[in-house]
Structures are given as structure tokens and as C-alpha cells.
Amino acid sequence: MIEMMLAVAIVGTALLAVVSAFSSASKSAEYVDTAATAQWIATSQIELIRTAAFVATPGTYAAITPPTGFAVVNATSDVVGGDSNIQLVTVTVTEGGETAFVATTMKVNR
């Protein structure tokens, strides 16, 4: 009887470890998927900004339509000590209200 209880305890512990590993892997995969999607959204937004007409600082450029659950915003700022024809553009992607990715680029008025 003791041997049976010991065997059940060992198998139960092993199963718990396997279930925990699957849970961790699932969370990691979800995080990587969110991060990759947010990076793709930011890159798409930056490409749109690069082709858009120059907007005076402070200002924003038109935003892309992100996938459901995500939002994207951008803001311009002057480059410290720089030319007024050069601006820093910050793109922030959020997912569920939490910041998922932030990217910056420079835009030049040509």
C-alpha cells in the first residue's frame, strides 16, 4: 500500500511539472507573438510616416489601422540643438492598454 501511494505521488509530481512546463511555454509563445505583432505595427507606421508630407512639430502623422486589440500613436518632437527641418518621431504600440513596443525615427523636411 505504501509503495502504491509513493508511486502515485511520484507520477502526480511528474504530471504537475509537465503541465507547468506547457503553461510556461504557452505564456512565452503569447508574449513572443504580441511582441512580433507590435514590432510589425511600429515598422508599418514608420514606413507610412517616411512617405507622408512633413508635419510641423509638435504634431502627429496619420496612423495605420492596427489589428484588433492593438493601438498605435505617434508624436513628433524637435531634435535638441538641431535644425527645425529635422524632427524625432516616436511611435508607440499598445496592446490591451499596455505598451508593447516603442520605436523612434527621424523625419526630414525635404
Secondary structure as the mmCIF struct_conf table of DSSP 4:
data_model
#
loop_
_struct_conf.conf_type_id
_struct_conf.id
_struct_conf.beg_label_comp_id
_struct_conf.beg_label_asym_id
_struct_conf.beg_label_seq_id
_struct_conf.end_label_comp_id
_struct_conf.end_label_asym_id
_struct_conf.end_label_seq_id
HELX_RH_AL_P HELX_RH_AL_P1 ILE A 2 THR A 51
BEND BEND1 ALA A 52 ALA A 52
HELX_LH_PP_P HELX_LH_PP_P1 ALA A 53 PHE A 54
HELX_LH_PP_P HELX_LH_PP_P2 ALA A 56 ALA A 56
BEND BEND2 THR A 57 PRO A 58
HELX_LH_PP_P HELX_LH_PP_P3 TYR A 61 ILE A 64
HELX_LH_PP_P HELX_LH_PP_P4 PRO A 66 PRO A 67
TURN_TY1_P TURN_TY1_P1 THR A 68 GLY A 69
STRN STRN1 PHE A 70 ASP A 78
HELX_LH_PP_P HELX_LH_PP_P5 VAL A 79 VAL A 79
TURN_TY1_P TURN_TY1_P2 VAL A 80 GLY A 81
TURN_TY1_P TURN_TY1_P3 SER A 84 ASN A 85
STRN STRN2 ILE A 86 GLU A 95
TURN_TY1_P TURN_TY1_P4 GLY A 96 GLY A 97
STRN STRN3 GLU A 98 VAL A 108
#
